[in-house]
Amino acid sequence: MTFNCPQCGDALALRFKYSKLTRCDSCQSTIFLEDETVLSLGQTTLLVDEPTLLSLHHPFVYEEKTFRPIGKIRYVYTLGFWEEWLVLNDEHKAFWISIDEGDMVIEEPLALGDEMIKTILTKKYLGAKVTINNKQYWVTEKAKGTCQGFEGELDRRVKVGEILEYMHLTARNGNEHITLEREGTDYSAYVGQWLDMYEVKVHDV
């Protein structure tokens, strides 16, 4: 299925069949996609380029697996900003990579109910123990950030200026990492692992 920008009429260059949000390359309008519905959300400020390891549409290799970034979101908080990158592997499976002050985590969605996520986010504190799927984790970070903007394609709708509440949980043994989030009325959970940034091999562009 192909879509055209409702503002200028040009074709939208979509690379991910589950994209929900993108930006028209021609007129820079933000476009929300839902089934066969295409809505223009108006223009948003383009993100100022910052030094980063990843670049949109430029593949990289980690542990002999190739990934291609197709979208990113930038959040600002008290310590500066961090970025969330939507990447696809060779099978077009989607993952999220978070980069914050040299730390890098790759994650995929974790099926937890909204009520469970809400309870953990509101009742747990730094250092608290949390049991998820019969495995123990400890709360290692709990904070909020504000969406500054996005580029490329995303698998969900985000709003500039909206607050993201998040919590990081880390398993005592192993490299496993869980992130819980609340953005507006939406709750989500992701599970993944820390990456060694020195082992990320970016293709020449």
C-alpha positions in Angstrom: 0.0 0.0 0.0 1.3 3.5 -0.9 0.4 6.8 0.7 0.5 10.4 -0.5 1.1 13.5 1.6 -2.3 15.2 2.2 -0.6 18.5 2.2 1.5 18.5 -1.0 0.4 15.3 -2.7 3.9 13.8 -3.1 4.4 10.1 -2.4 5.6 9.2 1.2 8.8 7.3 1.2 7.9 4.6 3.7 10.3 1.8 4.5 8.4 0.1 7.3 4.9 -1.3 6.7 3.9 -0.7 10.4 4.8 3.0 10.4 2.3 5.2 12.2 4.2 8.5 12.0 6.4 10.0 9.4 7.5 13.3 7.8 7.0 14.3 4.2 10.4 14.8 2.5 8.9 17.4 0.2 7.0 19.8 2.5 8.2 18.6 5.9 4.6 18.0 7.2 4.2 15.5 10.0 1.9 12.7 8.8 0.0 10.2 11.0 -0.9 6.9 9.3 -3.7 4.6 10.6 -4.9 1.8 8.3 -6.0 3.7 5.2 -6.3 7.0 6.9 -3.6 9.7 6.3 -3.7 12.8 8.4 -1.5 15.9 8.3 -0.5 17.1 11.8 1.1 20.2 10.5 4.8 21.1 10.4 7.2 20.5 13.3 10.6 22.0 13.9 13.4 19.9 12.5 15.9 18.6 15.0 19.3 20.2 15.1 22.0 17.7 14.2 24.0 16.5 17.2 27.0 14.2 17.2 25.8 10.6 17.3 26.9 7.2 16.3 23.8 6.4 14.2 22.4 8.0 11.1 19.0 7.6 9.5 19.0 4.9 6.7 22.8 4.2 7.2 23.2 0.5 8.2 25.4 -0.7 11.0 26.5 -4.2 12.2 26.5 -5.6 15.7 27.5 -9.2 16.5 27.3 -10.0 12.8 23.8 -8.7 12.5 22.9 -5.8 10.3 20.4 -3.0 11.4 19.1 0.0 9.5 17.9 3.1 11.5 14.6 4.4 10.0 13.4 6.9 12.7 14.4 8.6 15.9 12.9 10.6 18.7 14.8 13.0 20.9 13.9 13.7 24.5 15.3 16.4 26.7 15.7 16.1 30.5 17.7 17.7 33.3 21.0 16.1 32.2 20.7 17.0 28.5 19.0 14.8 26.0 18.8 11.2 24.8 17.6 9.6 21.6 15.5 6.6 20.8 16.2 5.0 17.4 13.8 2.7 15.6 15.9 0.2 13.6 15.1 -2.8 11.4 17.1 -6.0 11.1 17.5 -7.9 7.8 14.2 -9.6 8.4 12.5 -6.2 8.9 11.9 -6.9 12.6 11.8 -3.7 14.6 13.9 -2.9 17.6 14.4 0.3 19.6 17.9 1.5 20.5 18.4 4.1 23.2 21.5 6.2 23.3 22.3 8.4 26.3 25.7 9.8 27.3 27.6 6.8 25.8 25.2 4.2 27.1 23.4 2.1 24.4 20.6 -0.4 24.8 18.7 -2.4 22.2 15.1 -3.4 23.1 12.0 -5.0 21.7 8.4 -4.8 23.0 7.5 -6.8 26.1 3.9 -7.9 26.6 2.9 -6.5 30.0 -0.5 -5.2 30.9 -1.1 -1.5 31.3 -2.2 -1.9 35.0 1.0 -3.8 35.9 3.2 -1.1 34.2 1.2 1.7 35.9 1.6 0.0 39.3 5.3 -0.4 39.0 5.9 3.1 37.7 3.9 4.8 40.4 4.8 2.6 43.4 8.4 1.6 43.0 11.4 3.7 43.8 15.2 3.6 43.0 16.7 0.4 44.3 13.4 -1.4 44.7 13.1 -5.0 43.7 10.6 -5.9 41.0 9.5 -9.4 39.9 8.5 -9.7 36.2 7.8 -13.1 34.6 9.3 -14.9 37.7 12.6 -13.0 37.3 13.9 -10.3 39.7 15.0 -6.9 38.6 16.1 -3.7 40.4 15.0 -0.2 39.7 18.2 1.6 38.5 16.6 4.8 37.0 13.3 6.6 37.3 12.8 10.0 35.6 10.9 12.1 33.0 11.8 13.6 29.7 10.1 15.9 27.2 9.7 15.0 23.5 11.7 17.6 21.5 10.9 16.2 18.1 11.4 13.3 15.7 12.8 12.4 12.3 12.1 9.5 9.8 9.4 6.9 10.5 8.0 5.7 13.8 5.8 2.8 14.8 3.8 5.0 17.2 2.5 8.5 17.4 4.4 11.0 19.5 3.7 14.7 20.3 6.3 17.4 20.6 6.3 18.7 24.2 4.6 15.6 25.7 6.2 14.2 28.9 7.6 10.7 28.9 7.8 9.0 32.3 10.2 6.1 32.3 11.8 3.5 34.6 14.8 1.3 33.9 15.0 -2.1 35.5 18.2 -4.2 35.5 18.6 -7.9 36.3 21.2 -8.6 38.9 22.7 -11.5 36.9 23.2 -11.0 33.2 22.8 -8.2 30.8 19.0 -8.1 30.6 17.4 -4.7 30.8 13.7 -3.6 31.0 12.2 -0.2 30.3 8.7 0.8 31.4 7.2 4.0 29.9 4.1 6.2 30.1 3.6 8.8 27.4 0.2 10.5 27.7 -2.3 7.7 28.3 -0.1 5.1 26.6 1.9 2.5 28.6 4.6 0.4 27.1 7.3 -2.1 28.1 10.5 -3.2 26.4 13.1 -5.8 27.1 16.7 -5.9 25.8 20.3 -5.7 26.6 23.2 -3.3 26.8 25.4 -2.9 23.7 29.1 -2.3 23.6 29.3 0.9 21.5 32.9 0.0 20.5 31.5 -3.2 18.8 29.0 -1.2 16.7 30.4 -1.1 13.1 28.8 1.7 11.1 29.0 1.2 7.3 30.8 3.9 5.3 28.4 6.4 3.7 
